Amino acid sequence: MRVVKKAEERRNEILDAADELFGQKGFDGTSTNDILEKVGIARGTLYYHFKSKEDIMDALIERYNVRLIGAAQEISADKSVPVIERIIRVVMALNLSGGSSKEIMEHIHKPQNALLHQKIQRVIIAGITPILAGIIREGTQQGLFSTPFPYECMEMVVIYANTVFDEDMVSMTNEERALRIQAFVFNAERLLGAESGSLMHVMQMFGSGNGDGNE
């Protein structure tokens, strides 16, 4: 008996299959036939939802963006977690995770995908900055920070982190990256008027503190 599924459900099935296949075989190594076989659909059904394999990747990236903002909002709303730890967790949540994350990063860093890369950065800057600013305002009320510019400070932090820790923008050794992270946290404390070492102390609670996942 033929199963007719709702459009959104079918679309997500295609994305789930592509996500898994891109992680296993790579974006270039995955064909539309591979995706068709995994989902068990006809070519016409695939093209009803997506124009091309590139279109599927774009939709996957959009889905990651939605999850990323959602995860950051969830972290921000958890008042049981101390303010400074929440800030670190939100910043760490900016890293793509999942089976195909490596393929997604390689895809968006290709020269022909510069606009796609820019789109992701725009989503992160516009979506994450106000979430972080909200935590900073909360920390200011608790006497942890002292800045009249919570939004602007977090915009600086997000843009710097999103640029310098993007391997496509700045090439670094592990030692250079570790030094950049120390400088980043050192300067973030001063931007926020935080007690010296307060952010660094919480960073050290997360192990090495880099959380970049791009090694």
C-alpha positions in Angstrom: 0.0 0.0 0.0 1.4 3.4 -1.1 2.1 5.7 1.8 1.3 9.4 1.0 3.1 11.6 3.5 2.7 15.2 4.4 5.0 17.5 2.5 6.9 18.7 5.6 7.4 15.2 6.9 8.7 14.0 3.5 11.0 17.0 3.2 12.5 16.3 6.6 13.0 12.6 5.7 15.0 13.7 2.6 17.0 16.1 4.8 17.7 13.4 7.4 18.9 11.0 4.7 21.1 13.6 3.1 22.5 14.6 6.5 23.5 11.0 7.2 24.9 10.4 3.7 26.9 13.6 3.5 28.5 12.6 6.8 29.3 9.1 5.6 30.3 9.7 2.0 30.9 13.4 1.7 28.9 16.0 -0.2 30.7 15.3 -3.5 30.6 11.6 -3.0 26.8 11.5 -2.4 24.6 11.3 -5.5 20.9 12.2 -5.7 20.4 8.5 -6.5 21.9 7.6 -3.1 19.4 9.9 -1.4 16.5 8.5 -3.5 17.4 5.0 -2.5 17.8 5.8 1.1 14.4 7.5 1.4 12.7 5.2 -1.1 11.1 7.8 -3.3 10.9 8.6 -7.0 13.1 11.3 -8.5 10.0 13.5 -9.2 9.2 13.5 -5.4 12.7 14.7 -4.6 12.6 17.5 -7.2 9.2 18.5 -5.9 10.9 19.5 -2.6 14.4 20.4 -3.8 15.8 21.7 -7.1 19.2 20.1 -6.6 21.7 18.5 -4.2 23.0 22.0 -3.5 19.5 23.1 -2.6 19.3 20.2 -0.1 22.6 21.3 1.5 21.3 24.9 1.8 18.1 23.6 3.5 20.3 21.5 5.9 22.3 24.6 6.8 19.1 26.5 7.4 17.9 23.7 9.7 21.2 23.8 11.6 20.8 27.6 12.0 17.3 27.1 13.5 18.6 24.5 15.9 21.6 26.7 16.8 19.4 29.6 17.7 17.0 27.3 19.5 19.8 25.7 21.6 21.2 29.2 22.5 17.7 30.4 23.6 17.2 27.2 25.7 20.6 27.7 27.4 19.9 31.4 28.0 16.5 30.7 29.6 17.9 28.2 32.2 18.1 30.4 35.3 19.5 27.5 37.3 22.8 27.9 35.5 25.0 30.8 36.6 25.2 33.8 34.3 28.8 33.5 33.3 28.5 29.7 32.6 25.5 30.4 30.4 27.5 32.9 28.4 30.3 30.3 27.8 27.7 27.6 26.9 25.9 29.9 24.3 29.3 30.7 22.7 30.2 27.0 22.6 26.8 26.1 21.1 27.8 28.1 18.0 29.7 25.2 16.7 27.9 23.0 14.2 27.5 19.4 15.4 26.1 16.3 13.8 27.2 13.6 11.4 27.6 15.9 8.4 29.0 19.0 10.2 32.4 18.5 8.6 30.8 18.3 5.1 28.7 21.3 5.8 31.7 23.4 6.9 33.7 22.3 3.8 30.7 23.1 1.6 30.1 26.6 2.9 33.9 27.4 2.7 34.1 26.7 -1.0 34.6 30.0 -3.0 31.3 29.5 -4.9 29.5 29.3 -1.6 30.7 32.6 -0.2 27.1 34.0 -0.1 25.9 30.9 1.8 28.8 31.4 4.3 27.8 35.1 4.6 24.2 34.0 5.2 25.2 31.7 8.1 27.3 34.4 9.7 24.5 36.9 9.4 22.1 34.5 11.1 24.6 34.0 14.0 25.2 37.7 14.5 21.6 38.7 14.3 20.3 35.7 16.3 22.9 35.1 19.0 23.8 38.7 19.9 20.5 39.6 21.5 20.4 36.3 23.4 23.8 37.0 24.9 22.9 40.7 25.5 19.9 39.5 27.6 22.3 37.3 29.8 24.6 40.3 30.2 21.8 42.5 31.4 20.9 39.8 33.9 24.5 39.7 35.0 24.6 43.5 35.3 21.6 43.4 37.7 23.5 40.8 39.8 26.6 43.1 39.9 28.8 40.7 37.8 29.2 43.2 34.9 29.3 46.9 34.4 28.6 48.1 30.9 26.1 50.6 29.4 26.5 48.7 26.1 25.4 45.1 26.6 24.2 44.6 23.0 27.2 46.3 21.4 29.7 44.5 23.5 28.1 41.1 22.6 28.0 42.1 18.9 31.8 42.7 19.1 32.3 39.4 20.8 30.2 37.4 18.4 31.7 39.0 15.3 35.2 38.5 16.5 34.6 34.9 17.5 32.8 34.2 14.2 35.6 35.6 12.2 38.9 34.8 13.9 37.9 31.3 14.9 36.7 30.5 11.4 39.5 28.6 9.8 38.6 29.9 6.4 39.2 33.4 7.5 42.3 33.0 9.8 44.7 30.1 9.6 46.2 29.2 13.0 48.2 26.5 14.7 46.8 25.0 17.9 49.2 27.1 20.0 48.1 30.3 18.2 44.4 29.4 18.7 44.9 28.8 22.4 46.6 32.2 22.7 43.8 33.9 20.8 41.2 32.3 23.1 43.1 33.6 26.2 43.2 37.1 24.7 39.6 36.9 23.6 38.4 36.0 27.2 40.8 38.6 28.7 39.4 41.4 26.6 35.8 40.2 27.0 36.2 40.6 30.7 37.3 44.2 30.2 34.6 45.0 27.7 32.0 43.8 30.2 33.6 45.4 33.3 33.8 41.9 34.8 36.1 40.9 37.6 39.5 39.9 36.2 39.7 36.1 35.7 36.0 35.5 36.2 35.3 34.4 32.6 38.6 32.6 32.3 37.8 30.6 35.5 34.6 29.3 34.0 36.3 28.6 30.6 38.7 26.3 32.5 35.8 24.3 33.9 35.0 23.2 30.3 38.4 21.5 30.0 40.7 23.2 27.5 38.2 25.9 27.0 38.4 26.1 23.2 35.3 24.1 22.4 36.0 24.8 18.7 35.6 21.3 17.4 37.4 22.3 14.2 40.7 20.6 14.8 
